[in-house]
C-alpha cells in the first residue's frame, strides 16, 4: 500500500517541525507529503508500529499486513519522518480506548501544540459504542474492535494466544451489520465457532457493510437474523447464556435516511449463545476535549474542520476518521493528503 505522494517542489519546508498524532492512512499520507517537502515530522501513536487500524484491526483476508508494512517502511526511510510509538497523546482529562495495551507513556496534546509549528490530529475512531442493555458487562461479551485488535496483534506477534477469547465449538452472536461486524463474524468462523449468528435491526438492503458483504457471510455459513433488536443479555454464573431479542418492522426513515426499526409488542424471544460480539460501531477518539485549546468538536465527537482540514485553532489540523467518523481507507487517504497540503501552505506563510 502506497502512502507517498508528490511533495512540494524544492523542499520548501526545511526548518519546520510538525507533529502528526496517529499513524493510520490519513496520518501516513500527510506525514509523507510534509517530510518529502522538507519538514521535520514526528509521528506519535499508542501502537508499537505505524499502520493504525488497517494494520492492527482489519483481517489479512481484507488487507494484507505485508503490503501495509511495505508502504510504511517507505514513508519512514525515504522521508524525514520519525515514529514515536507506544506513546498516547491525550487530552487534559486523559483517555481510555481500545488498543491502549501498548501505550507505555502519555503526553498531553497541549505540549505538542506548544512545541511544533503545526500539528495534525489523525487519531481515528478507537472507541466502541455501547449496546446500553442489561448484562453488557458480563464475561464473554466483547467489543468488535477490541476483539479484532487482539486477534491481529497476536498474528503480528505482539500478544500471546491467551489474549484472544476461545471460540472453538462456541455459539457466537455478532450484533451489527457494518464492516467491523462482517470482519468479526469471519474471524469467529475462522477460529472454529460452532455457530455464528449476525443480529441486525434492519434488513440486508440497509446494512452499512452492503448486501454483497452479508451474502458472502451467509454463503460461508453465518446465520443472518434480521429485523431484531437486542433487549438484554442473560447470564448464568457470570457467563453469557442467551441474548434477549424483540422482533421489529421498518417504519419511516430516521436521521440516517434509513427506515427506522420499530419493535413489535409481544414478539420477544431468546437466542442461546455463548459469546456476544458488540459490533454496532465506533466513535472518533480525538486527543482533546470540546473547546480545549479552542478546538471544537461536534456532538458525535468528530473534530470540526473547514475544507482545508483546519480546526478552530490556528496551526492545528485534523483528518481521517477523527473527522469523517469510521470510513473507508480511500477516504482517509484523500483526507490526509488535503491536510498535508494545507499544512504545507500554512508553514510557508509563517
Buried (B, 14 or more C-beta within 10 A) or exposed (E): BEBBBEBBEEEBBEEBBBBBBBBBBBBBBBBBBBBBBBBBBBBBBBBBBBBBBBBBBBBEEEBEBEBBBEBBEBBBEEBBBEBBBBBBBBBEEEBEBBBBBBBEEBBBBBEBBEEBBBBBBBBBBBBBBEBEBEBBEBEBBBBBBBBBBBBBBBBBEBBEEEEBBEBEEBBBBBBBBBBBBBBBBBBBBEBEBEBBBBBBBBBBEBBBBBEEBBBBBEEEEBBBBBBBBBBBBBBEEEEBBBBBBBBBEBEEEEEEEBBBBEBEEEBBEEBEBBBBBBBBBBBBBBBBBBEBBEBBBEEEBBBBBEEEBBBBBEBBBBBBBBBBBBBEBEBBBBBBBBBBBBBBEBBEEE
